[in-house]
Amino acid sequence: MLSILGADSVTRLAETDTERAATVWLAVGIVQNVLGGGTELVGGVWNTLASLTGLRRRGLPSALNLFGVFIGLAGIETIYPDFEPLNAVFGLSQIVWFIWVGVVMLDRRSPELMPSAT
């Protein structure tokens, strides 16, 4: 959304002041990268902690949680410029992870999600 709204503002500004429009576009790009386009640190930390909690509490299948830890660590590693391809690994793998979590949660017969009858 930031890019879309930024592009609209920059396009309008470019009609009267192209130099200022270029500066604004640069600022929009920086903010966009800070919010998730450049590194996946926040998402990686979140995914790692959520998956480690899942392993500890055994609320979801272990394989799903281990996959989540792997994905989270890949996201954290994106802070290093040499590991830029991990952005794609993190993003695509997280889609698979979210779908897997959703399928498990929708499966009402899943013993991992059923409350214990004590």
ZADO-1210 file (C-alpha; in nm, 4 decimals, padded with zeros to 6 digits):
<atoms>
<atom x="00.0000" y="00.0000" z="00.0000" code="MET" pos="1"/>
<atom x="00.2866" y="00.2331" z="00.0754" code="LEU" pos="2"/>
<atom x="00.4222" y="00.1911" z="-00.2774" code="SER" pos="3"/>
<atom x="00.0833" y="00.2438" z="-00.4378" code="ILE" pos="4"/>
<atom x="00.0048" y="00.5579" z="-00.2400" code="LEU" pos="5"/>
<atom x="00.3621" y="00.6798" z="-00.2732" code="GLY" pos="6"/>
<atom x="00.3533" y="00.6327" z="-00.6493" code="ALA" pos="7"/>
<atom x="00.0316" y="00.8319" z="-00.6695" code="ASP" pos="8"/>
<atom x="00.1807" y="01.1202" z="-00.4688" code="SER" pos="9"/>
<atom x="00.5060" y="01.1136" z="-00.6647" code="VAL" pos="10"/>
<atom x="00.3221" y="01.1105" z="-00.9987" code="THR" pos="11"/>
<atom x="00.1224" y="01.4173" z="-00.9013" code="ARG" pos="12"/>
<atom x="00.4295" y="01.5942" z="-00.7658" code="LEU" pos="13"/>
<atom x="00.6310" y="01.5134" z="-01.0800" code="ALA" pos="14"/>
<atom x="00.3932" y="01.7289" z="-01.2846" code="GLU" pos="15"/>
<atom x="00.5218" y="02.0396" z="-01.1075" code="THR" pos="16"/>
<atom x="00.8576" y="01.9488" z="-00.9507" code="ASP" pos="17"/>
<atom x="01.0438" y="01.6483" z="-01.0898" code="THR" pos="18"/>
<atom x="01.3454" y="01.6922" z="-00.8634" code="GLU" pos="19"/>
<atom x="01.1330" y="01.6904" z="-00.5494" code="ARG" pos="20"/>
<atom x="00.9346" y="01.3947" z="-00.6826" code="ALA" pos="21"/>
<atom x="01.2567" y="01.1952" z="-00.7188" code="ALA" pos="22"/>
<atom x="01.3500" y="01.2753" z="-00.3579" code="THR" pos="23"/>
<atom x="01.0073" y="01.1736" z="-00.2311" code="VAL" pos="24"/>
<atom x="01.0242" y="00.8481" z="-00.4292" code="TRP" pos="25"/>
<atom x="01.3614" y="00.7720" z="-00.2708" code="LEU" pos="26"/>
<atom x="01.2093" y="00.8288" z="00.0755" code="ALA" pos="27"/>
<atom x="00.9124" y="00.6054" z="-00.0076" code="VAL" pos="28"/>
<atom x="01.1518" y="00.3309" z="-00.1152" code="GLY" pos="29"/>
<atom x="01.3517" y="00.3551" z="00.2067" code="ILE" pos="30"/>
<atom x="01.0393" y="00.3348" z="00.4239" code="VAL" pos="31"/>
<atom x="00.9092" y="00.0418" z="00.2192" code="GLN" pos="32"/>
<atom x="01.2350" y="-00.1484" z="00.2696" code="ASN" pos="33"/>
<atom x="01.2341" y="-00.0757" z="00.6422" code="VAL" pos="34"/>
<atom x="00.8820" y="-00.2142" z="00.6728" code="LEU" pos="35"/>
<atom x="00.9685" y="-00.5471" z="00.5152" code="GLY" pos="36"/>
<atom x="01.1103" y="-00.5144" z="00.1706" code="GLY" pos="37"/>
<atom x="01.4758" y="-00.5189" z="00.2703" code="GLY" pos="38"/>
<atom x="01.5074" y="-00.7716" z="00.5495" code="THR" pos="39"/>
<atom x="01.2758" y="-01.0163" z="00.7160" code="GLU" pos="40"/>
<atom x="01.4175" y="-00.9827" z="01.0684" code="LEU" pos="41"/>
<atom x="01.0898" y="-00.9146" z="01.2488" code="VAL" pos="42"/>
<atom x="00.9018" y="-01.1898" z="01.0648" code="GLY" pos="43"/>
<atom x="01.1913" y="-01.4283" z="01.1197" code="GLY" pos="44"/>
<atom x="01.2014" y="-01.3633" z="01.4937" code="VAL" pos="45"/>
<atom x="00.8230" y="-01.3977" z="01.5174" code="TRP" pos="46"/>
<atom x="00.8174" y="-01.7230" z="01.3204" code="ASN" pos="47"/>
<atom x="01.1065" y="-01.8691" z="01.5209" code="THR" pos="48"/>
<atom x="00.9500" y="-01.7827" z="01.8573" code="LEU" pos="49"/>
<atom x="00.6038" y="-01.9034" z="01.7527" code="ALA" pos="50"/>
<atom x="00.7483" y="-02.2319" z="01.6296" code="SER" pos="51"/>
<atom x="00.9664" y="-02.2836" z="01.9362" code="LEU" pos="52"/>
<atom x="00.6596" y="-02.2222" z="02.1520" code="THR" pos="53"/>
<atom x="00.4697" y="-02.4736" z="01.9406" code="GLY" pos="54"/>
<atom x="00.7437" y="-02.7316" z="01.9946" code="LEU" pos="55"/>
<atom x="00.7414" y="-02.6694" z="02.3666" code="ARG" pos="56"/>
<atom x="00.3633" y="-02.6772" z="02.4079" code="ARG" pos="57"/>
<atom x="00.3045" y="-02.9461" z="02.1437" code="ARG" pos="58"/>
<atom x="00.0042" y="-02.7577" z="02.0054" code="GLY" pos="59"/>
<atom x="00.0941" y="-02.8254" z="01.6430" code="LEU" pos="60"/>
<atom x="00.2765" y="-03.1140" z="01.4721" code="PRO" pos="61"/>
<atom x="00.6502" y="-03.1236" z="01.5430" code="SER" pos="62"/>
<atom x="00.7386" y="-03.1294" z="01.1726" code="ALA" pos="63"/>
<atom x="00.5410" y="-02.8066" z="01.1223" code="LEU" pos="64"/>
<atom x="00.7159" y="-02.6387" z="01.4143" code="ASN" pos="65"/>
<atom x="01.0610" y="-02.7515" z="01.3002" code="LEU" pos="66"/>
<atom x="00.9845" y="-02.6192" z="00.9527" code="PHE" pos="67"/>
<atom x="00.8779" y="-02.2920" z="01.1164" code="GLY" pos="68"/>
<atom x="01.2054" y="-02.2680" z="01.3087" code="VAL" pos="69"/>
<atom x="01.3983" y="-02.3238" z="00.9840" code="PHE" pos="70"/>
<atom x="01.1945" y="-02.0540" z="00.8099" code="ILE" pos="71"/>
<atom x="01.2367" y="-01.8139" z="01.0996" code="GLY" pos="72"/>
<atom x="01.6124" y="-01.8577" z="01.1050" code="LEU" pos="73"/>
<atom x="01.6219" y="-01.7970" z="00.7292" code="ALA" pos="74"/>
<atom x="01.4304" y="-01.4726" z="00.7870" code="GLY" pos="75"/>
<atom x="01.6693" y="-01.3629" z="01.0601" code="ILE" pos="76"/>
<atom x="01.9676" y="-01.4310" z="00.8332" code="GLU" pos="77"/>
<atom x="01.8363" y="-01.1771" z="00.5790" code="THR" pos="78"/>
<atom x="01.9997" y="-00.9014" z="00.7852" code="ILE" pos="79"/>
<atom x="02.3259" y="-00.9998" z="00.6133" code="TYR" pos="80"/>
<atom x="02.3457" y="-00.8570" z="00.2595" code="PRO" pos="81"/>
<atom x="02.5323" y="-01.1651" z="00.1314" code="ASP" pos="82"/>
<atom x="02.2267" y="-01.3777" z="00.2114" code="PHE" pos="83"/>
<atom x="01.9781" y="-01.1787" z="00.0017" code="GLU" pos="84"/>
<atom x="01.8388" y="-01.4947" z="-00.1694" code="PRO" pos="85"/>
<atom x="01.7044" y="-01.5953" z="00.1726" code="LEU" pos="86"/>
<atom x="01.4385" y="-01.3244" z="00.1321" code="ASN" pos="87"/>
<atom x="01.2753" y="-01.5400" z="-00.1341" code="ALA" pos="88"/>
<atom x="01.3269" y="-01.8591" z="00.0676" code="VAL" pos="89"/>
<atom x="01.1669" y="-01.6943" z="00.3708" code="PHE" pos="90"/>
<atom x="00.8728" y="-01.5464" z="00.1815" code="GLY" pos="91"/>
<atom x="00.7835" y="-01.8556" z="-00.0202" code="LEU" pos="92"/>
<atom x="00.8390" y="-02.0951" z="00.2688" code="SER" pos="93"/>
<atom x="00.6257" y="-01.8845" z="00.4980" code="GLN" pos="94"/>
<atom x="00.3365" y="-01.9151" z="00.2531" code="ILE" pos="95"/>
<atom x="00.3692" y="-02.2939" z="00.2761" code="VAL" pos="96"/>
<atom x="00.3955" y="-02.2700" z="00.6566" code="TRP" pos="97"/>
<atom x="00.0809" y="-02.0560" z="00.6889" code="PHE" pos="98"/>
<atom x="-00.1167" y="-02.2897" z="00.4629" code="ILE" pos="99"/>
<atom x="00.0019" y="-02.5889" z="00.6650" code="TRP" pos="100"/>
<atom x="-00.0939" y="-02.4169" z="00.9926" code="VAL" pos="101"/>
<atom x="-00.4353" y="-02.3344" z="00.8483" code="GLY" pos="102"/>
<atom x="-00.4970" y="-02.6907" z="00.7311" code="VAL" pos="103"/>
<atom x="-00.4013" y="-02.8302" z="01.0724" code="VAL" pos="104"/>
<atom x="-00.6215" y="-02.5802" z="01.2518" code="MET" pos="105"/>
<atom x="-00.9181" y="-02.6489" z="01.0246" code="LEU" pos="106"/>
<atom x="-00.8893" y="-03.0221" z="01.0762" code="ASP" pos="107"/>
<atom x="-01.1148" y="-03.0579" z="01.3792" code="ARG" pos="108"/>
<atom x="-01.0131" y="-03.4209" z="01.4170" code="ARG" pos="109"/>
<atom x="-00.6528" y="-03.3175" z="01.4804" code="SER" pos="110"/>
<atom x="-00.5551" y="-03.4535" z="01.8239" code="PRO" pos="111"/>
<atom x="-00.2976" y="-03.1777" z="01.8626" code="GLU" pos="112"/>
<atom x="-00.5742" y="-02.9174" z="01.8825" code="LEU" pos="113"/>
<atom x="-00.8329" y="-03.1114" z="02.0809" code="MET" pos="114"/>
<atom x="-00.8563" y="-03.0228" z="02.4496" code="PRO" pos="115"/>
<atom x="-00.7626" y="-03.3059" z="02.6795" code="SER" pos="116"/>
<atom x="-01.0570" y="-03.4754" z="02.8466" code="ALA" pos="117"/>
<atom x="-00.9450" y="-03.4655" z="03.2086" code="THR" pos="118"/>
</atoms>
